[in-house]
Amino acid sequence: MRVIIIIPLLFLLVSVNSCGEKNDKDKPTVENTGDKVKENGQQTEGEVNKKPVEDKKKVDSSNDLGMTPGLPPDYPEDVPQPPGGKVLGSLNSSEGTVVTFESTESIPAIVDYYKSKLKDAGYELSEGGEMLITDQGGLIGWKKGEKEVSLMLGRDTEKGISSVVVTYN
């Protein structure tokens, strides 16, 4: 059941992570040309002193998904951050705390790193914990007593960036 919930979350986070880049050509512009006003390149009648249109966005401590920037204060000390990675943010879900990272490392390198580090920290692969790991992504889980940690991985080959989503409870 956990896999059914986690996999769509991975794809959502990967797609949102790669979205949001805006082209300046999509931004509304206003140019004064004497008694005429050009809006987005179209000549229209208008006020001579019309001011440029600006995007006004509310700045707060979370993004559209409700993610909080940075590493959460309760991030487990025995769970490493991915090599070559940076934290994008975290959120709480019914499955536990979800932390999203980006890494320049390949998926196999990240998986090998986590297998080694989590084994050294006393974690064991969960039953059915390694699911279809490829160069493009996958899902893997560990258990240590009552603690569970899972990774969802995805690779953007065009950007050369791996998305790593660590879920823990």
Secondary structure, 3 states (H helix, E strand, C coil): CHHHHHHHHHHHHHHHHHCCCCCHHHCCCEEEECCEEEECCEEEECCCCCCCCCCCCCCCCCCCCCCECCCCCCCCCCCCCCCCEEEEEEEEECCEEEEEEEECCCHHHHHHHHHHHHHHCCCEEEEEEEEEEECCEEEEEEEECCEEEEEEEEEECCCCEEEEEEEEC
